[in-house]
């Protein structure tokens, strides 16, 4: 192998090493982003469930009020 070939091979190897390092940094960033998104999704699912329960409670109270108003209307 000539010095020219060794230099070219060394440069390619160094470039490949830099690219691998960049990819590793990107993978770690994506893992962290994925973790954060999963956590946010879980939080939103919990919030949605809470709102659904509150909505059901409010609906039941409104229906009970309507029932009482209808009863009052018929007795008056």
ZIDA-V594273 format. One record per residue. N is the residue number from 1. RES is the residue in three letters. PHI is phi as a letter, one per 40 degrees, with the letter a starting at -180 (NA if undefined). PSI is psi in radians with two decimals (NA if undefined). D_LAST is the distance of its C-alpha to the last C-alpha in whole Angstrom. Layout:
N_RES_PHI_PSI_D_LAST / N_RES_PHI_PSI_D_LAST
This chain:
1_UNK_NA_2.35_108 / 2_UNK_c_2.87_109 / 3_UNK_c_-0.62_107 / 4_UNK_c_-0.75_106 / 5_UNK_c_-0.71_104 / 6_UNK_c_-0.73_103 / 7_UNK_c_-0.78_102 / 8_UNK_c_-0.73_99 / 9_UNK_c_-0.73_98 / 10_UNK_c_-0.70_97 / 11_UNK_c_-0.74_96 / 12_UNK_c_-0.71_94 / 13_UNK_c_-0.75_93 / 14_UNK_c_-0.72_92 / 15_UNK_c_-0.72_89 / 16_UNK_c_-0.72_88 / 17_UNK_c_-0.75_87 / 18_UNK_c_-0.75_86 / 19_UNK_c_-0.69_83 / 20_UNK_c_-0.74_83 / 21_UNK_c_-0.76_82 / 22_UNK_c_-0.75_79 / 23_UNK_c_-0.69_78 / 24_UNK_c_-0.72_77 / 25_UNK_c_-0.75_76 / 26_UNK_c_-0.75_73 / 27_UNK_c_-0.78_72 / 28_UNK_c_-0.71_72 / 29_UNK_c_-0.72_69 / 30_UNK_c_-0.65_68 / 31_UNK_c_-0.77_67 / 32_UNK_c_-0.74_65 / 33_UNK_c_-0.73_63 / 34_UNK_c_-0.74_62 / 35_UNK_c_-0.79_61 / 36_UNK_c_-0.71_59 / 37_UNK_c_-0.68_57 / 38_UNK_c_-0.70_57 / 39_UNK_c_-0.75_55 / 40_UNK_c_-0.71_53 / 41_UNK_c_-0.74_52 / 42_UNK_c_-0.73_51 / 43_UNK_c_-0.76_49 / 44_UNK_c_-0.63_47 / 45_UNK_c_-0.71_46 / 46_UNK_c_-0.77_45 / 47_UNK_c_-0.74_43 / 48_UNK_c_-0.74_42 / 49_UNK_c_-0.73_41 / 50_UNK_c_-0.79_39 / 51_UNK_c_-0.67_37 / 52_UNK_c_-0.73_36 / 53_UNK_c_-0.78_35 / 54_UNK_c_-0.68_33 / 55_UNK_c_-0.75_31 / 56_UNK_c_-0.71_30 / 57_UNK_c_-0.78_29 / 58_UNK_c_-0.75_27 / 59_UNK_d_-0.77_26 / 60_UNK_c_-0.70_24 / 61_UNK_c_-0.72_22 / 62_UNK_c_-0.75_21 / 63_UNK_c_-0.65_20 / 64_UNK_c_-0.72_18 / 65_UNK_c_-0.77_16 / 66_UNK_c_-0.74_15 / 67_UNK_c_-0.76_14 / 68_UNK_c_-0.69_12 / 69_UNK_c_-0.73_10 / 70_UNK_c_-0.68_10 / 71_UNK_c_-0.76_9 / 72_UNK_c_-0.66_6 / 73_UNK_c_-0.71_5 / 74_UNK_c_-0.51_6 / 75_UNK_c_-0.29_4 / 76_UNK_c_NA_0
